[in-house]
Amino acid sequence: MKPIKKDRFSIVFNQDGYLELVDFIKNNDFNKILILTDDNTKENCLDIFLSSITAANPEVSNLIISKLFYYSVKPGENSKNIDTSIEVWKFLIEKGFKRLDLIINLGGGMITDLGGFVASTFMRGIKFINVPTTLLGMVDASIGGKTGIDFREIKNIIGVFGFAKIVLVDFRFLATLNKRQKTAGYAEMIKHILISKTPELNKIKKVDYMEDISHKMIYQSIITKISIIDVDPLESDIRKFLNYGHTLGHAIESYLLSTDRELLHGEAIAIGIILETYLSYLKTGLDYDIVNDVKKHINTYFDIIKFSVTDISEVINLLKYDKKNSDEKPKFILLEKLGKPLVNQIVFEKEIRDAFKFYID
Ligand SMILES: NC(=O)c1ccc[n+]([C@@H]2O[C@H](COP(=O)([O-])OP(=O)(O)OC[C@H]3O[C@@H](n4cnc5c(N)ncnc54)[C@H](O)[C@@H]3O)[C@@H](O)[C@H]2O)c1
């Protein structure tokens, strides 16, 4: 699979990717390297990662392995917080990490967001590499320089832009990912298809099972994200397109995180996509057939979640924390048509309630 090389970072794939990674480590002459995992990726992915480094370059792998330190955190979104960041910063200080050392984040979006944040703030920023192990991580979270943590139930409210020097995508990691997690990642792929300049809705209609998601589709999804962040890395303009489905998706995720009905990030985004596709019909004239198609397709994979009137009010209340706001009014990304998102769309509370009604019906 062809590597994607940009000024700030490279995305490399599979076995060839390990060659690049080993070369990068060799050329930078790091003294210490931290591999950050969560307990699941430590169990399922670490051996594959280490043996692939050895296979890529048996001569230098011993040297690399002698520089490695390991730190593993508890799996799950609840670890993406300031307490875990402090634990990792403490570990780096105790082990004598310096500005010119390296962190390798081996995990899903929780680990790449957390590890990217820890690396970007430690000594004002040390280099890091992302090795995504979930579908969501591969197509979205590990790419594009957004790092951060949740704080007081608000998603990603503390964070910093920091680009992984290399993102290494190894499709073998998907083998141990459970179906629910894989499906959650698919939500971000649907988002990419809807906002892509060459949207092919019939592509998603052909995906009947998660096994139908090919490596080529994953690659294409990565290309869609790259084509946007390449033009607007710091989200002053078109990068906002990538927030499609996320204004309500994040508010739903944040709200449910504080209850016992917690959803995975991708599951909340899937609901956000349905709601914001309906809002696109209401506000920016998206064809109603597309709205129905998107809802039908997403509901094939994702359970329909019940929202009471109070739940909806709580979600609406959380919209004020959305990072796209310049004032108290939430700003939405809505579709005028497939592949044509419009930014800064104002939506009224009643319209949001109507969108929930459409979702639940
Ligand atoms: N920075 C960004 O641009 C960006 C974009 C989208 C999402 N995100 C963030 O990504 C996070 C969600 O990421 P995620 O869905 O990857 O969740 P995650 O990292 O929590 O991983 C999901 C679960 O799968 C397990 N796991 C990971 N890889 C595995 C493997 N190969 N085999 C077995 N188990 C494995 C993890 O331990 C965890 O339990 C959220 O915090 C979200 O905010 C960030």
The ligand as an SDF file (V2000), in Angstrom:
LIG
                    3D

 44 48  0  0  0  0  0  0  0  0999 V2000
   -7.6970   13.0220   17.5070 N   0  0  0  0  0  0  0  0  0  0  0  0
   -8.6440   12.8510   16.6300 C   0  0  0  0  0  0  0  0  0  0  0  0
   -8.6330   13.4470   15.5440 O   0  0  0  0  0  0  0  0  0  0  0  0
   -9.7610   11.9100   16.9310 C   0  0  0  0  0  0  0  0  0  0  0  0
  -10.6850   11.5660   15.9350 C   0  0  0  0  0  0  0  0  0  0  0  0
  -11.6870   10.6520   16.2360 C   0  0  0  0  0  0  0  0  0  0  0  0
  -11.7510   10.0980   17.5080 C   0  0  0  0  0  0  0  0  0  0  0  0
  -10.8380   10.4580   18.4660 N   0  0  0  0  0  0  0  0  0  0  0  0
  -10.8820    9.8770   19.8080 C   0  0  0  0  0  0  0  0  0  0  0  0
  -10.6450    8.4810   19.6960 O   0  0  0  0  0  0  0  0  0  0  0  0
  -11.1890    7.8390   20.8520 C   0  0  0  0  0  0  0  0  0  0  0  0
  -11.8920    6.5730   20.4280 C   0  0  0  0  0  0  0  0  0  0  0  0
  -10.9690    5.7220   19.8270 O   0  0  0  0  0  0  0  0  0  0  0  0
  -11.2280    4.1570   19.6810 P   0  0  0  0  0  0  0  0  0  0  0  0
  -12.5940    3.9380   19.1850 O   0  0  0  0  0  0  0  0  0  0  0  0
  -10.0940    3.6130   18.9330 O   0  0  0  0  0  0  0  0  0  0  0  0
  -11.2760    3.6720   21.1980 O   0  0  0  0  0  0  0  0  0  0  0  0
  -10.2010    3.0480   22.2020 P   0  0  0  0  0  0  0  0  0  0  0  0
   -8.8460    3.5340   21.9560 O   0  0  0  0  0  0  0  0  0  0  0  0
  -10.7720    3.2450   23.5540 O   0  0  0  0  0  0  0  0  0  0  0  0
  -10.2230    1.4920   21.8250 O   0  0  0  0  0  0  0  0  0  0  0  0
  -11.4050    0.7690   21.9360 C   0  0  0  0  0  0  0  0  0  0  0  0
  -11.2110   -0.5330   22.7260 C   0  0  0  0  0  0  0  0  0  0  0  0
  -10.5560   -1.4740   21.9010 O   0  0  0  0  0  0  0  0  0  0  0  0
   -9.4120   -1.9910   22.5870 C   0  0  0  0  0  0  0  0  0  0  0  0
   -8.4360   -2.2910   21.5520 N   0  0  0  0  0  0  0  0  0  0  0  0
   -7.7470   -1.4020   20.8150 C   0  0  0  0  0  0  0  0  0  0  0  0
   -7.0690   -2.0290   19.8430 N   0  0  0  0  0  0  0  0  0  0  0  0
   -7.3200   -3.3420   19.9850 C   0  0  0  0  0  0  0  0  0  0  0  0
   -6.9280   -4.4950   19.2560 C   0  0  0  0  0  0  0  0  0  0  0  0
   -6.1780   -4.4160   18.1630 N   0  0  0  0  0  0  0  0  0  0  0  0
   -7.3570   -5.6970   19.6870 N   0  0  0  0  0  0  0  0  0  0  0  0
   -8.1800   -5.7870   20.7830 C   0  0  0  0  0  0  0  0  0  0  0  0
   -8.6080   -4.7320   21.4850 N   0  0  0  0  0  0  0  0  0  0  0  0
   -8.1890   -3.5180   21.0830 C   0  0  0  0  0  0  0  0  0  0  0  0
   -9.0300   -0.9110   23.5620 C   0  0  0  0  0  0  0  0  0  0  0  0
   -8.2980   -1.4210   24.6310 O   0  0  0  0  0  0  0  0  0  0  0  0
  -10.3810   -0.3960   23.9960 C   0  0  0  0  0  0  0  0  0  0  0  0
  -10.9170   -1.2280   24.9770 O   0  0  0  0  0  0  0  0  0  0  0  0
  -12.0960    8.8480   21.5200 C   0  0  0  0  0  0  0  0  0  0  0  0
  -11.4760    9.3260   22.6690 O   0  0  0  0  0  0  0  0  0  0  0  0
  -12.2070    9.9700   20.4880 C   0  0  0  0  0  0  0  0  0  0  0  0
  -12.4250   11.2150   21.0910 O   0  0  0  0  0  0  0  0  0  0  0  0
   -9.8650   11.3390   18.1960 C   0  0  0  0  0  0  0  0  0  0  0  0
  1  2  1  0
  2  3  2  0
  2  4  1  0
  4  5  1  0
  4 44  2  0
  5  6  2  0
  6  7  1  0
  7  8  2  0
  8  9  1  0
  8 44  1  0
  9 10  1  0
  9 42  1  0
 10 11  1  0
 11 12  1  0
 11 40  1  0
 12 13  1  0
 13 14  1  0
 14 15  2  0
 14 16  1  0
 14 17  1  0
 17 18  1  0
 18 19  2  0
 18 20  1  0
 18 21  1  0
 21 22  1  0
 22 23  1  0
 23 24  1  0
 23 38  1  0
 24 25  1  0
 25 26  1  0
 25 36  1  0
 26 27  1  0
 26 35  1  0
 27 28  2  0
 28 29  1  0
 29 30  1  0
 29 35  2  0
 30 31  1  0
 30 32  2  0
 32 33  1  0
 33 34  2  0
 34 35  1  0
 36 37  1  0
 36 38  1  0
 38 39  1  0
 40 41  1  0
 40 42  1  0
 42 43  1  0
M  CHG  2   8   1  16  -1
M  END
$$$$
